[in-house]
Amino acid sequence: MDMSRRIVPALSLESLPRRQSGVVASIDWARLADPEARRLRELGFDEGVAVEVLHRATLGSGPIACRIGRMTVALRRVVAGAIHVAPAAG
């Protein structure tokens, strides 16, 4: 067993700190309605994709703006909560 690799638990995109990059570890498709899941797939959300939280609405339940590739997208918090990310190394 290689002990040199540090295991970092995945956290939801909703709780990823602002301006921190991460990599999508998994998406809980069962938590999403079909239109939401289809939209995420169309936008390119999938395992291994880099993502960064850019901004959160000042209201606690407002949307989260994040960057995926060269796009900036706004996600509802419940959708962001279904996306699990691992913080980027470095």
C-alpha positions in Angstrom: 0.0 0.0 0.0 1.4 3.4 -1.0 1.3 5.6 2.1 2.8 8.6 0.2 -0.6 9.5 -1.3 -2.8 11.5 0.9 -6.4 10.6 0.8 -8.7 13.6 0.7 -12.4 13.0 1.2 -14.7 14.5 -1.3 -17.0 17.3 -0.3 -20.0 18.8 -2.0 -19.5 21.6 -4.5 -21.8 23.6 -2.3 -19.3 23.5 0.5 -16.1 24.0 -1.6 -14.5 27.3 -0.5 -14.7 30.2 -2.8 -11.8 30.6 -5.3 -10.6 27.0 -4.6 -10.4 24.6 -7.5 -11.6 21.0 -7.2 -12.1 18.0 -9.4 -15.5 16.3 -9.7 -15.3 13.0 -7.9 -18.9 11.9 -8.4 -22.4 13.2 -9.0 -25.4 11.8 -7.1 -27.7 11.6 -10.2 -30.5 10.1 -8.1 -30.8 13.4 -6.1 -31.4 15.4 -9.3 -34.6 15.8 -11.4 -34.2 14.6 -15.0 -34.0 18.1 -16.4 -31.3 19.1 -13.9 -29.3 16.0 -14.6 -29.6 16.6 -18.4 -28.5 20.2 -18.0 -25.4 19.2 -16.0 -24.4 16.6 -18.6 -24.9 19.2 -21.4 -22.7 21.6 -19.5 -19.9 19.0 -19.2 -20.2 18.1 -15.6 -18.7 14.6 -15.2 -16.1 12.8 -13.1 -12.6 14.1 -13.5 -13.7 17.6 -14.6 -12.0 20.6 -13.0 -14.4 23.1 -11.3 -14.0 26.3 -9.2 -16.5 28.2 -7.0 -16.4 31.8 -8.0 -19.2 33.4 -6.1 -22.1 32.6 -3.7 -25.3 34.6 -3.4 -25.4 36.6 -0.1 -28.6 34.9 0.8 -28.0 31.4 2.2 -30.2 29.6 -0.3 -29.1 31.6 -3.4 -27.3 30.2 -6.4 -23.6 29.4 -6.6 -21.5 30.6 -9.6 -18.8 28.2 -10.7 -16.3 27.8 -13.5 -16.1 24.6 -15.5 -13.7 24.8 -18.4 -14.1 28.3 -19.8 -17.8 28.6 -18.8 -19.3 30.3 -15.8 -22.5 28.7 -14.7 -24.9 29.3 -11.9 -26.2 26.3 -10.0 -29.0 26.1 -7.4 -27.6 25.0 -4.0 -29.5 21.7 -4.1 -27.8 20.8 -7.5 -24.4 21.9 -6.2 -25.0 19.7 -3.2 -25.3 16.6 -5.4 -21.9 17.2 -7.0 -19.0 15.8 -4.9 -15.6 17.3 -5.5 -12.1 16.6 -4.3 -10.0 19.7 -3.6 -7.3 20.2 -6.3 -3.8 19.5 -5.1 -1.4 22.3 -4.8 
